Amino acid sequence: MLHLLKKVSHDAVSTNNLVAIADGKLIPLKEVPDDVFSNQVMGNGIAIRISNNTIVSPTDGVVTSIFPSLHAFSMTVANGIEILVHIGVDTVKLNGKGFKKLINENSQVKKGKPIIKVDRHFIEKNGFDLTTMMIVIDDKGYKLSYQTQGNVSKGKTVVATIES
């Protein structure tokens, strides 16, 4: 189900919304060139063809892990929902090159807080697709609705709504 993308101020975004993790263009998960994501093996979510170098938190919560290769992180929201942010396709093969961690694991973060910086030029020059996914890996029984198209602004554009 498509909704109009909503641009709202940082303070006005309720905790029932997840915001864009990067600037860019939303694409349906089924268009991600990786079967694990396109077939929703890990869960449902959103994908962004990123146009900037900073990946931010989609909501308030705790960053529970940052992968050693820095290409992904997971977080837990106060309501228990668990989210995985995966930067690019097959970027684990870079072994951390082209990524810079901006916070530590177990950090409490606010929506829009920068988590990982990427060197887009380096990563793309090495042949990697930087489509970035935000996957809800455990919805704790909540129903979520996702946006699947449109341009988004990191930390501002609502890309998913947690139904109450």
MIDOSE-1310 file (N, C-alpha, C; in nm, 2 decimals, decimal comma, always signed):
residues 164
mlhl	+0,08/-0,12/+0,00/+0,00/+0,00/+0,00/+0,09/+0,12/+0,00; +0,07/+0,21/-0,10/+0,15/+0,33/-0,11/+0,09/+0,45/-0,04; +0,16/+0,53/+0,03/+0,12/+0,65/+0,10/+0,20/+0,76/+0,04; +0,16/+0,88/+0,05/+0,24/+1,00/+0,01/+0,36/+1,00/+0,11
lkkv	+0,48/+1,03/+0,06/+0,59/+1,05/+0,15/+0,57/+1,18/+0,23; +0,60/+1,17/+0,36/+0,57/+1,29/+0,45/+0,71/+1,34/+0,49; +0,73/+1,47/+0,47/+0,85/+1,54/+0,52/+0,80/+1,61/+0,64; +0,87/+1,58/+0,75/+0,83/+1,65/+0,88/+0,96/+1,69/+0,95
shda	+0,94/+1,78/+1,05/+1,06/+1,82/+1,12/+1,10/+1,70/+1,21; +1,23/+1,70/+1,26/+1,28/+1,60/+1,34/+1,20/+1,58/+1,46; +1,16/+1,68/+1,53/+1,09/+1,67/+1,66/+0,94/+1,63/+1,64; +0,89/+1,65/+1,52/+0,75/+1,61/+1,49/+0,73/+1,47/+1,46
vstn	+0,84/+1,40/+1,42/+0,83/+1,26/+1,39/+0,80/+1,17/+1,51; +0,69/+1,10/+1,51/+0,65/+1,02/+1,63/+0,74/+0,90/+1,63; +0,74/+0,83/+1,75/+0,82/+0,71/+1,76/+0,75/+0,59/+1,69; +0,63/+0,61/+1,63/+0,57/+0,51/+1,55/+0,62/+0,51/+1,40
nlva	+0,71/+0,60/+1,37/+0,76/+0,61/+1,24/+0,91/+0,58/+1,23; +0,95/+0,52/+1,12/+1,09/+0,50/+1,09/+1,12/+0,60/+0,97; +1,24/+0,66/+0,98/+1,27/+0,76/+0,88/+1,38/+0,71/+0,79; +1,41/+0,78/+0,68/+1,51/+0,74/+0,58/+1,65/+0,74/+0,65
iadg	+1,72/+0,63/+0,62/+1,86/+0,61/+0,67/+1,96/+0,69/+0,59; +1,92/+0,74/+0,47/+2,01/+0,81/+0,38/+1,93/+0,90/+0,29; +2,00/+0,99/+0,23/+1,93/+1,07/+0,12/+1,94/+0,97/+0,00; +1,83/+0,98/-0,09/+1,83/+0,90/-0,21/+1,70/+0,88/-0,26
klip	+1,69/+0,77/-0,34/+1,56/+0,73/-0,40/+1,52/+0,59/-0,35; +1,40/+0,58/-0,30/+1,34/+0,45/-0,26/+1,31/+0,37/-0,38; +1,34/+0,24/-0,36/+1,31/+0,14/-0,46/+1,24/+0,02/-0,38; +1,15/-0,05/-0,45/+1,09/-0,17/-0,39/+1,20/-0,27/-0,36
lkev	+1,19/-0,34/-0,24/+1,29/-0,45/-0,21/+1,31/-0,55/-0,32; +1,20/-0,58/-0,39/+1,21/-0,68/-0,50/+1,30/-0,64/-0,61; +1,34/-0,51/-0,61/+1,44/-0,47/-0,71/+1,58/-0,47/-0,67; +1,61/-0,51/-0,54/+1,74/-0,51/-0,49/+1,81/-0,63/-0,55
pddv	+1,93/-0,61/-0,61/+2,00/-0,72/-0,68/+2,07/-0,82/-0,58; +2,00/-0,87/-0,49/+2,04/-0,97/-0,39/+1,92/-1,04/-0,34; +1,92/-1,18/-0,37/+1,80/-1,26/-0,34/+1,76/-1,26/-0,19; +1,86/-1,25/-0,10/+1,82/-1,24/+0,04/+1,73/-1,13/+0,07
fsnq	+1,76/-1,01/+0,01/+1,68/-0,89/+0,04/+1,55/-0,89/-0,06; +1,57/-0,92/-0,18/+1,46/-0,91/-0,28/+1,35/-1,01/-0,25; +1,39/-1,12/-0,19/+1,29/-1,23/-0,15/+1,25/-1,22/+0,00; +1,29/-1,11/+0,06/+1,25/-1,08/+0,20/+1,28/-1,20/+0,30
vmgn	+1,40/-1,27/+0,27/+1,44/-1,38/+0,36/+1,46/-1,33/+0,50; +1,52/-1,22/+0,52/+1,54/-1,17/+0,66/+1,43/-1,09/+0,71; +1,33/-1,04/+0,63/+1,22/-0,96/+0,67/+1,19/-0,86/+0,57; +1,09/-0,78/+0,60/+1,04/-0,67/+0,51/+1,11/-0,54/+0,55
giai	+1,11/-0,45/+0,46/+1,17/-0,32/+0,49/+1,17/-0,23/+0,36; +1,27/-0,15/+0,36/+1,29/-0,05/+0,24/+1,43/-0,06/+0,19; +1,44/-0,01/+0,07/+1,57/+0,00/+0,00/+1,59/+0,14/-0,06; +1,71/+0,19/-0,04/+1,74/+0,33/-0,10/+1,86/+0,32/-0,18
risn	+1,85/+0,38/-0,30/+1,97/+0,41/-0,38/+2,03/+0,54/-0,33; +2,13/+0,52/-0,25/+2,18/+0,64/-0,17/+2,25/+0,74/-0,26; +2,24/+0,87/-0,22/+2,30/+0,98/-0,29/+2,39/+1,06/-0,20; +2,42/+1,01/-0,08/+2,51/+1,08/+0,01/+2,60/+0,98/+0,08
ntiv	+2,68/+1,03/+0,17/+2,78/+0,95/+0,23/+2,75/+0,91/+0,38; +2,64/+0,95/+0,43/+2,62/+0,93/+0,57/+2,49/+0,84/+0,59; +2,50/+0,73/+0,67/+2,39/+0,65/+0,71/+2,35/+0,68/+0,85; +2,22/+0,71/+0,87/+2,18/+0,75/+1,00/+2,08/+0,65/+1,06
sptd	+2,05/+0,67/+1,19/+1,95/+0,59/+1,26/+1,81/+0,62/+1,21; +1,73/+0,51/+1,19/+1,60/+0,53/+1,14/+1,50/+0,57/+1,26; +1,54/+0,56/+1,38/+1,46/+0,58/+1,50/+1,54/+0,59/+1,62; +1,47/+0,62/+1,73/+1,54/+0,62/+1,86/+1,56/+0,47/+1,90
gvvt	+1,67/+0,44/+1,96/+1,70/+0,31/+2,00/+1,84/+0,28/+2,04; +1,88/+0,16/+2,05/+2,01/+0,12/+2,08/+2,08/+0,05/+1,97; +2,20/+0,09/+1,93/+2,27/+0,02/+1,82/+2,33/-0,10/+1,89; +2,27/-0,22/+1,87/+2,31/-0,34/+1,94/+2,44/-0,41/+1,88
sifp	+2,46/-0,39/+1,75/+2,58/-0,44/+1,69/+2,62/-0,36/+1,56; +2,75/-0,35/+1,54/+2,81/-0,30/+1,42/+2,90/-0,41/+1,37; +2,87/-0,46/+1,25/+2,95/-0,57/+1,19/+3,09/-0,53/+1,18; +3,19/-0,62/+1,20/+3,33/-0,59/+1,19/+3,37/-0,53/+1,06
slha	+3,30/-0,57/+0,95/+3,32/-0,51/+0,82/+3,26/-0,38/+0,80; +3,19/-0,33/+0,90/+3,12/-0,19/+0,90/+3,02/-0,17/+0,79; +2,98/-0,28/+0,72/+2,88/-0,26/+0,61/+2,74/-0,28/+0,66; +2,72/-0,31/+0,79/+2,58/-0,33/+0,85/+2,59/-0,30/+1,00
fsmt	+2,47/-0,27/+1,05/+2,45/-0,26/+1,19/+2,31/-0,29/+1,22; +2,29/-0,34/+1,35/+2,15/-0,37/+1,39/+2,12/-0,28/+1,51; +1,99/-0,26/+1,53/+1,94/-0,18/+1,65/+1,81/-0,23/+1,70; +1,78/-0,20/+1,82/+1,66/-0,24/+1,89/+1,59/-0,11/+1,94
vang	+1,46/-0,11/+1,91/+1,37/+0,00/+1,95/+1,31/-0,03/+2,08; +1,27/+0,07/+2,16/+1,21/+0,05/+2,29/+1,10/-0,05/+2,29; +1,02/-0,06/+2,18/+0,91/-0,15/+2,18/+0,96/-0,29/+2,15; +1,09/-0,31/+2,13/+1,15/-0,44/+2,10/+1,17/-0,48/+1,96
ieil	+1,12/-0,39/+1,87/+1,14/-0,42/+1,72/+1,29/-0,41/+1,70; +1,34/-0,51/+1,61/+1,48/-0,52/+1,58/+1,50/-0,48/+1,43; +1,59/-0,40/+1,40/+1,62/-0,35/+1,27/+1,76/-0,38/+1,22; +1,77/-0,42/+1,10/+1,91/-0,43/+1,04/+1,92/-0,33/+0,93
vhig	+2,03/-0,26/+0,93/+2,07/-0,17/+0,82/+2,19/-0,23/+0,75; +2,17/-0,26/+0,62/+2,27/-0,32/+0,54/+2,31/-0,23/+0,42; +2,44/-0,18/+0,43/+2,48/-0,08/+0,33/+2,55/-0,15/+0,21; +2,48/-0,14/+0,10/+2,53/-0,20/-0,03/+2,50/-0,35/-0,04
vdtv	+2,54/-0,40/-0,16/+2,52/-0,54/-0,19/+2,66/-0,60/-0,20; +2,68/-0,71/-0,13/+2,81/-0,78/-0,12/+2,93/-0,69/-0,07; +2,90/-0,58/+0,00/+3,00/-0,49/+0,05/+3,08/-0,55/+0,17; +3,03/-0,66/+0,22/+3,11/-0,73/+0,32/+3,25/-0,77/+0,27
klng	+3,25/-0,79/+0,14/+3,38/-0,83/+0,08/+3,49/-0,72/+0,09; +3,45/-0,60/+0,12/+3,54/-0,49/+0,13/+3,62/-0,49/+0,27; +3,57/-0,58/+0,36/+3,64/-0,59/+0,49/+3,66/-0,46/+0,56; +3,56/-0,37/+0,55/+3,56/-0,24/+0,62/+3,62/-0,13/+0,54
kgfk	+3,69/-0,16/+0,43/+3,74/-0,05/+0,35/+3,63/+0,03/+0,29; +3,64/+0,16/+0,30/+3,53/+0,25/+0,24/+3,42/+0,28/+0,34; +3,44/+0,23/+0,47/+3,34/+0,26/+0,57/+3,41/+0,31/+0,70; +3,34/+0,41/+0,77/+3,39/+0,46/+0,89/+3,28/+0,46/+1,00
klin	+3,31/+0,40/+1,11/+3,21/+0,39/+1,22/+3,21/+0,52/+1,29; +3,09/+0,58/+1,32/+3,08/+0,71/+1,38/+3,04/+0,70/+1,53; +2,99/+0,58/+1,57/+2,95/+0,55/+1,71/+3,00/+0,41/+1,75; +2,98/+0,38/+1,87/+3,02/+0,25/+1,92/+2,89/+0,16/+1,94
ensq	+2,91/+0,03/+1,94/+2,80/-0,06/+1,98/+2,75/-0,03/+2,11; +2,62/-0,06/+2,13/+2,55/-0,04/+2,26/+2,53/+0,11/+2,29; +2,54/+0,19/+2,18/+2,51/+0,33/+2,20/+2,36/+0,36/+2,19; +2,31/+0,44/+2,28/+2,18/+0,49/+2,27/+2,18/+0,60/+2,16
vkkg	+2,09/+0,60/+2,06/+2,09/+0,69/+1,96/+1,95/+0,75/+1,94; +1,94/+0,87/+1,88/+1,82/+0,94/+1,85/+1,80/+0,92/+1,69; +1,68/+0,93/+1,65/+1,64/+0,93/+1,51/+1,73/+1,03/+1,43; +1,79/+0,99/+1,32/+1,87/+1,08/+1,24/+2,02/+1,09/+1,28
kpii	+2,06/+1,02/+1,39/+2,20/+1,03/+1,44/+2,29/+0,95/+1,34; +2,40/+1,01/+1,29/+2,49/+0,95/+1,20/+2,55/+0,82/+1,27; +2,55/+0,71/+1,19/+2,61/+0,59/+1,24/+2,73/+0,54/+1,17; +2,72/+0,54/+1,03/+2,83/+0,50/+0,95/+2,85/+0,60/+0,83
kvdr	+2,98/+0,63/+0,80/+3,01/+0,72/+0,69/+3,07/+0,63/+0,58; +3,02/+0,65/+0,46/+3,07/+0,57/+0,35/+3,15/+0,65/+0,25; +3,25/+0,59/+0,19/+3,33/+0,65/+0,08/+3,26/+0,60/-0,05; +3,16/+0,67/-0,10/+3,08/+0,63/-0,21/+3,17/+0,61/-0,33
hfie	+3,26/+0,71/-0,36/+3,35/+0,70/-0,47/+3,44/+0,57/-0,47; +3,50/+0,54/-0,36/+3,58/+0,42/-0,34/+3,50/+0,29/-0,36; +3,38/+0,29/-0,30/+3,30/+0,16/-0,30/+3,25/+0,14/-0,44; +3,20/+0,24/-0,51/+3,14/+0,23/-0,64/+3,25/+0,20/-0,74
kngf	+3,37/+0,27/-0,72/+3,49/+0,24/-0,81/+3,53/+0,10/-0,81; +3,51/+0,03/-0,70/+3,54/-0,11/-0,68/+3,43/-0,20/-0,73; +3,33/-0,15/-0,79/+3,23/-0,23/-0,85/+3,11/-0,27/-0,76; +3,09/-0,21/-0,65/+2,99/-0,25/-0,56/+2,86/-0,16/-0,57
dltt	+2,75/-0,21/-0,56/+2,62/-0,14/-0,56/+2,59/-0,09/-0,42; +2,57/+0,04/-0,41/+2,55/+0,09/-0,27/+2,40/+0,10/-0,23; +2,31/+0,03/-0,30/+2,17/+0,03/-0,26/+2,17/-0,02/-0,11; +2,11/+0,06/-0,03/+2,11/+0,03/+0,12/+1,97/-0,01/+0,17
mmiv	+1,97/-0,12/+0,25/+1,84/-0,17/+0,30/+1,83/-0,15/+0,45; +1,70/-0,12/+0,49/+1,66/-0,12/+0,63/+1,56/-0,23/+0,64; +1,59/-0,33/+0,71/+1,51/-0,45/+0,72/+1,46/-0,46/+0,87; +1,33/-0,48/+0,89/+1,28/-0,51/+1,02/+1,29/-0,66/+1,03
iddk	+1,39/-0,71/+1,12/+1,42/-0,85/+1,13/+1,33/-0,92/+1,24; +1,28/-0,84/+1,33/+1,18/-0,89/+1,43/+1,08/-0,78/+1,45; +0,96/-0,80/+1,41/+0,86/-0,69/+1,42/+0,78/-0,70/+1,55; +0,81/-0,80/+1,63/+0,75/-0,82/+1,77/+0,59/-0,83/+1,75
gykl	+0,54/-0,87/+1,64/+0,40/-0,88/+1,62/+0,33/-0,75/+1,57; +0,41/-0,64/+1,56/+0,35/-0,51/+1,51/+0,33/-0,52/+1,36; +0,24/-0,45/+1,31/+0,21/-0,44/+1,17/+0,28/-0,31/+1,12; +0,36/-0,32/+1,02/+0,43/-0,20/+0,96/+0,39/-0,18/+0,82
syqt	+0,38/-0,06/+0,78/+0,35/-0,03/+0,64/+0,47/+0,05/+0,59; +0,52/+0,02/+0,46/+0,64/+0,07/+0,41/+0,61/+0,16/+0,28; +0,70/+0,26/+0,26/+0,70/+0,33/+0,14/+0,79/+0,25/+0,04; +0,76/+0,26/-0,09/+0,84/+0,19/-0,18/+0,89/+0,28/-0,30
qgnv	+0,86/+0,40/-0,30/+0,91/+0,49/-0,40/+0,91/+0,63/-0,36; +0,99/+0,71/-0,43/+1,00/+0,85/-0,40/+1,14/+0,89/-0,35; +1,17/+1,02/-0,36/+1,30/+1,07/-0,30/+1,29/+1,09/-0,15; +1,39/+1,06/-0,08/+1,39/+1,07/+0,06/+1,51/+1,15/+0,12
skgk	+1,49/+1,21/+0,23/+1,59/+1,28/+0,30/+1,62/+1,21/+0,43; +1,75/+1,19/+0,46/+1,80/+1,12/+0,58/+1,75/+1,18/+0,70; +1,69/+1,10/+0,79/+1,65/+1,15/+0,92/+1,52/+1,23/+0,92; +1,46/+1,25/+0,80/+1,34/+1,34/+0,79/+1,22/+1,27/+0,73
tvva	+1,24/+1,20/+0,62/+1,13/+1,14/+0,54/+1,09/+1,01/+0,61; +0,96/+1,00/+0,64/+0,90/+0,88/+0,70/+0,90/+0,77/+0,59; +0,96/+0,66/+0,62/+0,96/+0,55/+0,52/+0,88/+0,42/+0,56; +0,85/+0,42/+0,69/+0,77/+0,31/+0,75/+0,70/+0,36/+0,87
ties	+0,58/+0,30/+0,88/+0,49/+0,34/+1,00/+0,45/+0,21/+1,07; +0,47/+0,22/+1,20/+0,43/+0,11/+1,29/+0,29/+0,13/+1,33; +0,20/+0,04/+1,29/+0,06/+0,05/+1,32/+0,04/+0,02/+1,47; -0,05/+0,10/+1,53/-0,08/+0,07/+1,67/-0,20/-0,02/+1,69
